[in-house]
Amino acid sequence: MESENIEINLCMMAAGQGTRADFVKGMHKGLYPIQNTPAIIAIIDSVRRFTSNGLKVNKLVIAVGNKADQVKQLLTHIWDKNIACKDIALEFVQVDKLTGPKSGPGRSLYCCRHKLQGTPFIFTSVDTILKSDCLRKEQFDESWIGVDYVDS
């Protein structure tokens, strides 16, 4: 008999200003298309495929800040229209400090902490696509960090 899936959450950073992504003028960098799909949707789709590896994503927590309305509008629309997303709770967390000291991904994660308590979670960025075979159920019995090569 196959064991049940381990429940996890996904915390995605989408609060930054995207200053290095000058190719997406006026658009949140997570909405930039990759093979005709917004990057943020490609990331969510790749995480949803983790179920075949013994993991089940229960909640998607998105840290938003700069151009938050674009991210919220896209994801809310998809969650409202796509029955496949109904099994994953969608929650947004507004990041209060976007520049200067004590800002950045650590600050975004800190702002999301109350939504992530008690369940293992994956922490990723809105511009980092995860391969569906990079995480397995067996890895969630202790703390770890994942690193993968990036093709340039």
C-alpha positions in Angstrom: 0.0 0.0 0.0 1.3 3.4 -1.0 1.7 5.9 1.9 -0.2 9.2 1.8 1.2 12.5 0.5 3.0 14.9 2.8 1.2 18.2 3.0 3.3 21.3 2.2 2.7 24.9 1.5 4.4 27.1 -1.1 5.6 30.5 -0.2 6.4 32.7 -3.3 8.2 36.0 -3.2 6.6 38.5 -5.6 7.1 41.7 -3.6 10.3 43.1 -5.1 10.6 46.0 -7.5 12.2 43.9 -10.2 14.9 46.4 -10.8 17.1 43.9 -12.6 14.2 42.9 -14.9 14.2 46.0 -17.0 12.9 44.0 -20.0 9.4 43.9 -18.5 8.7 47.6 -18.3 5.3 48.3 -16.6 4.6 44.7 -15.9 5.3 42.6 -12.8 8.2 40.3 -13.7 6.2 37.3 -12.6 3.8 37.9 -15.4 6.5 37.8 -18.1 5.6 35.0 -20.5 7.6 31.8 -20.7 6.4 29.8 -23.7 3.1 31.8 -23.7 2.5 31.3 -20.0 3.1 33.9 -17.2 6.2 32.8 -15.2 4.2 32.7 -12.0 1.7 30.2 -13.5 4.6 28.0 -14.8 6.0 27.9 -11.3 2.7 27.0 -9.7 2.1 24.3 -12.3 5.5 22.8 -11.7 4.8 22.7 -7.9 1.4 21.1 -8.5 3.2 18.2 -10.2 5.0 17.4 -6.9 2.0 15.3 -6.0 3.5 12.5 -8.1 6.5 12.7 -5.8 4.5 12.2 -2.6 3.8 15.8 -1.8 0.6 17.7 -1.8 0.5 21.5 -1.9 -2.3 22.8 0.4 -1.7 26.5 0.4 0.0 29.1 -1.8 1.2 32.2 0.1 2.3 35.0 -2.1 4.3 37.9 -0.7 3.3 41.0 -2.7 4.4 44.6 -2.8 5.4 46.3 -6.0 2.7 46.0 -8.7 0.7 43.8 -6.3 -2.5 44.5 -8.1 -1.2 42.8 -11.3 -0.3 39.6 -9.4 -3.5 39.5 -7.4 -5.7 40.1 -10.4 -4.1 37.3 -12.5 -4.1 34.7 -9.7 -7.5 35.5 -8.4 -8.9 35.2 -11.9 -7.2 31.8 -12.4 -8.4 30.5 -9.0 -11.9 31.7 -9.7 -12.0 30.0 -13.2 -9.8 27.0 -12.8 -11.3 24.0 -11.0 -7.9 22.4 -10.8 -6.7 25.1 -8.4 -9.6 24.7 -5.9 -7.7 22.3 -3.7 -5.0 24.9 -3.0 -5.8 27.8 -0.7 -4.5 31.1 -2.1 -3.4 33.9 0.3 -1.7 37.2 -0.3 0.6 38.9 2.2 1.4 42.6 1.8 5.1 43.3 2.4 5.5 46.6 4.2 9.1 47.5 3.4 10.4 47.2 -0.2 13.6 49.1 -0.2 16.5 50.0 2.1 17.8 48.2 5.2 15.8 45.2 6.4 14.1 44.7 3.0 14.4 41.8 0.5 13.4 38.1 0.5 14.1 37.7 4.2 11.7 40.5 5.0 9.1 39.0 2.7 9.4 35.6 4.3 9.2 37.2 7.8 5.9 39.0 6.7 4.5 35.6 5.6 5.6 33.7 8.8 2.1 33.6 10.4 0.7 31.9 7.2 3.4 29.2 7.2 3.4 27.9 10.8 3.1 24.2 11.5 3.5 22.9 7.9 6.7 22.3 5.9 7.0 24.8 3.0 8.9 25.5 -0.2 10.2 29.0 -0.4 10.8 30.3 -3.9 10.9 33.4 -6.0 8.4 34.5 -8.7 11.1 34.1 -11.3 12.5 30.6 -10.2 11.0 27.7 -12.0 11.2 24.4 -10.1 11.5 21.1 -11.9 8.9 18.7 -10.7 11.4 16.0 -10.0 13.6 18.2 -7.7 11.6 17.5 -4.5 10.5 14.2 -3.0 8.5 13.2 0.0 11.6 11.6 1.6 13.3 15.0 1.8 10.7 16.5 4.2 11.8 14.6 7.4 14.4 17.2 8.2 15.4 20.7 7.3 17.2 21.1 4.0 18.0 23.5 1.2 17.8 22.8 -2.5 20.2 24.1 -5.1 20.1 23.4 -8.8 22.2 24.4 -11.8 20.8 27.2 -14.0 21.4 27.1 -17.8 22.7 30.4 -18.9 
